[in-house]
């Protein structure tokens, strides 16, 4: 079996394991996991993509024809920098009594290289991992956590890398709480030229995830890559935030920044209940904002630096020649409002362009109507198809 590279480890004898189990501090008796286990987000590192994709031949028990796609593109047997992962929420607390499990499908045969693996990260700094040993191309495989396909990192047992059961490994981490659950693909180093796998029916603590959740008013939105390259940065995870190169679609927290300069995306937000706003955006970078009131009004705020504006104002001709603009095309129905430097525009069944420059914000309407709020004059102007409005900087 080909296994992914690991750090040096110390093994634990079966006798020592039995002694640990006999101590009686067994996490197998812990209370059930949080009932709100759900898909949270995807993340990527290096040359990788992740997101929910359509899969016509879904595994038995899946509620929709969507599965989580995790793609990595390793360039050599020493390329360990690429990873795609699905991250789940609603897990803090003791490990569940029932072992987790999941289904997966690959399009490559051979050793797994450790992918896909379901990882429970624990409060003592350790983790336990469920993974298959080998891969069968083109077929859904169920990884049943009741078997001996678990490995351990840290805790009282050090690193136990083969053939352990869930119950054995829980006793390696007495009193530890689960802090995060994720499914990872990082075996591009083993399957060069592109390694894609699908995961579905991720079960944890009596809950099973088989489809992405709908957007939640004021909290999350849905984003689907229509074409090209789409990069998302989530808020609140480190200085730069968590990054994902999107494949398919995913749920995003409000406050995420979407780079669609080389791609096209469909954004879906909630109006409350089952009603949705839907818009398609391209050609720019923007931040998504939404409050819980005003019918779910969704702000699309242009991002990206406007370099050289201060130099232009001071008369520095050379620096002024380097000034930039930022822009965003949109087409949508529902309550969307684009915000630039000098104005905002609320749309009504519209195709429109917003362009920011050092001089101000230009709104160009191709279809429908945009109601522009000029931040400089305080005026509200209705701009119809074939018209444009420029809000200048004071």
C-alpha positions, 0 to 999 in steps of 0.5 A, spaced: 500 500 500 502 506 498 501 511 504 502 519 504 508 521 507 508 522 515 512 524 520 517 519 525 512 516 530 512 512 536 508 506 536 503 503 542 503 496 544 496 492 544 497 491 551 498 498 552 492 499 548 488 494 552 490 498 559 488 504 556 481 502 555 481 498 561 482 505 565 475 507 564 476 514 561 472 512 555 470 517 550 465 512 547 460 513 552 460 521 551 454 524 549 451 525 542 455 530 537 451 537 536 445 536 532 446 541 527 452 538 523 452 541 517 456 543 511 460 549 512 465 551 507 470 548 502 478 551 502 484 549 497 491 550 498 496 550 492 493 548 485 487 545 487 479 546 486 473 544 491 466 545 491 459 542 490 458 539 483 453 535 479 453 527 479 448 524 476 450 517 479 449 519 486 450 514 491 445 510 495 441 515 500 444 521 497 438 526 497 440 530 491 444 529 485 450 533 488 457 531 491 463 535 494 468 535 488 475 535 491 481 536 485 488 537 486 493 537 481 500 535 483 506 536 479 511 531 482 512 526 487 515 531 492 509 536 491 505 536 497 503 543 497 496 542 494 490 540 498 482 541 497 478 540 503 470 540 505 469 543 512 463 542 516 460 546 522 456 544 528 461 539 531 464 542 537 463 537 543 465 530 545 466 525 539 459 521 537 458 514 540 457 512 533 463 512 528 463 517 522 462 514 515 462 517 508 462 515 501 467 517 495 468 516 488 474 516 484 476 516 477 483 513 478 486 506 481 491 504 486 493 506 493 489 512 496 495 516 498 491 517 504 485 521 500 480 522 501 480 522 509 475 524 514 479 528 520 476 529 527 481 534 530 481 534 537 482 539 543 488 536 545 492 538 539 491 531 536 486 528 531 483 521 528 482 520 521 478 515 517 481 513 510 480 507 505 486 503 503 485 502 496 481 506 490 476 503 485 475 507 479 468 509 477 464 506 483 462 509 489 465 506 495 462 506 502 468 507 508 464 504 514 467 507 520 466 501 524 471 497 521 479 498 522 481 503 517 482 509 523 489 512 524 491 516 530 495 522 531 497 525 538 494 524 544 496 518 549 498 514 543 502 518 539 502 516 531 498 509 530 498 509 522 494 502 521 488 498 522 485 501 528 478 502 530 474 508 532 473 505 539 481 504 540 483 511 538 478 515 542 481 512 548 487 515 546 484 522 547 481 522 554 476 528 555 478 531 548 473 535 545 472 535 537 474 542 534 473 541 527 471 535 522 473 535 515 474 531 509 481 532 505 484 530 498 491 532 498 494 526 494 496 529 488 503 527 489 501 520 488 496 521 482 500 526 478 496 530 472 490 531 476 486 527 481 479 528 483 474 525 487 467 526 490 465 525 497 457 524 499 453 522 505 458 524 510 455 522 517 457 524 524 453 524 530 446 521 527 446 527 522 448 526 514 450 531 509 448 529 502 447 536 499 449 544 500 445 548 505 440 553 502 443 561 503 441 564 510 438 571 510 444 575 513 448 570 514 450 566 508 449 566 500 450 561 495 455 562 489 456 557 483 462 558 478 459 559 471 465 559 467 473 561 468 477 562 474 473 564 481 477 565 487 473 566 494 476 569 500 472 568 506 472 573 512 475 572 519 480 566 518 487 569 519 489 575 516 488 574 509 482 569 510 481 562 508 482 561 500 478 557 495 479 556 488 471 554 486 469 548 482 461 548 482 458 551 487 458 552 495 455 556 501 459 562 503 459 567 509 456 574 508 463 578 508 466 573 503 470 577 497 469 574 490 474 575 485 471 574 478 476 578 474 477 571 470 470 568 470 463 568 471 459 567 477 452 566 480 450 569 486 444 567 490 441 570 497 435 569 501 429 574 501 427 570 507 423 563 507 424 559 501 425 566 496 431 568 493 435 573 489 439 571 483 444 575 480 450 573 475 457 577 476 463 577 472 469 582 470 471 584 477 472 583 485 467 584 490 465 583 497 458 580 499 454 584 504 447 583 507 443 585 513 437 581 516 432 586 514 430 590 507 427 584 504 434 581 504 437 587 500 444 584 498 450 589 497 455 587 492 461 592 494 467 593 489 473 591 491 481 592 489 485 598 489 485 605 486 492 606 485 495 613 483 489 617 485 493 621 490 498 622 485 493 624 480 490 630 485 497 632 487 499 633 479 504 627 479 504 626 471 508 619 471 504 616 477 498 619 475 499 615 468 499 608 473 492 610 475 487 604 475 480 602 475 475 597 478 469 594 474 464 589 475 458 587 470 452 584 473 445 581 471 440 579 476 433 579 479 431 581 486 434 586 491 441 587 489 445 593 490 452 595 487 456 600 491 462 603 488 467 609 490 462 615 489 455 612 488 451 605 489 446 602 484 439 598 486 437 594 480 430 592 477 431 586 473 437 589 470 444 588 466 449 593 468 456 595 469 459 599 474 466 602 473 470 606 479 476 611 477 479 616 481 474 621 478 468 617 481 463 612 479 460 610 472 453 606 472 452 604 465 445 600 464 444 595 458 437 592 460 432 594 466 433 600 471 438 602 476 436 607 481 443 610 483 444 614 489 450 619 488 454 620 495 456 626 493 450 630 491 445 626 495 441 625 489 437 619 487 437 618 480 433 613 476 437 610 470 434 606 464 436 602 459 441 605 454 443 611 459 449 612 464 450 616 470 457 619 473 457 620 480 464 624 481 468 625 487 467 631 490 
